[in-house]
Amino acid sequence: MKHRILAHEIVYGGSRYRLHIAEYDSDTGRLTITPFVEETADTRFYPGTVEVTVTDRKMNVKPVTGPT
């Protein structure tokens, strides 16, 4: 199953991605981050900055507070 998020800024693996989509495929365990080009069905939007991690074959999304 694929899980997608879009955020103003995604922090993943020490890199920052502005206006990108993070897509996690729980069947393969693969996370991809691609630039936002158009709306995609079933994509959850997060305003601001979020940190994405993957643990136990699950994508975790945590809002980042404070200076970025």
C-alpha positions in Angstrom: 0.0 0.0 0.0 1.3 3.5 -0.8 1.1 6.4 1.5 1.8 9.9 0.2 2.3 13.3 1.9 2.9 16.8 0.5 4.4 19.5 2.7 5.8 23.0 2.3 9.1 21.4 3.4 10.1 17.8 4.1 13.2 16.9 6.1 14.5 13.4 5.4 17.9 11.9 5.9 19.5 15.2 6.6 18.2 16.9 3.4 15.4 19.4 3.0 12.9 19.3 0.1 10.6 22.2 -0.6 7.2 21.4 -2.1 7.9 17.7 -2.6 5.8 14.6 -2.2 7.1 11.7 0.0 5.7 8.4 -1.0 6.2 5.3 1.0 5.3 1.9 -0.4 4.8 -0.5 2.6 4.8 -3.5 0.2 8.4 -2.8 -0.9 9.6 -0.7 2.1 10.7 2.0 -0.3 10.4 5.8 0.3 10.7 8.1 -2.7 10.7 11.9 -2.7 9.7 13.7 -5.8 8.9 17.4 -6.7 5.3 18.4 -6.5 4.0 18.8 -10.1 0.3 18.2 -9.8 -2.3 17.1 -7.3 -2.4 13.3 -6.7 -5.3 11.5 -5.2 -5.0 10.3 -1.6 -2.1 12.6 -0.8 -2.2 14.2 2.7 -1.0 17.9 2.9 1.0 19.2 5.9 1.5 22.9 6.1 5.0 24.0 7.2 7.9 21.8 7.8 7.7 18.1 8.7 10.4 15.4 9.4 9.9 12.0 7.7 11.3 8.8 9.1 10.7 5.2 8.3 10.6 2.6 11.1 9.0 -0.9 11.3 7.9 -0.5 7.6 5.9 2.6 8.4 6.3 6.2 7.3 6.3 8.6 10.3 5.6 12.3 9.9 6.4 14.7 12.7 5.9 18.5 12.5 9.1 20.5 13.0 8.7 23.4 15.4 11.0 26.3 16.0 13.6 27.8 13.6 14.3 25.8 10.5 
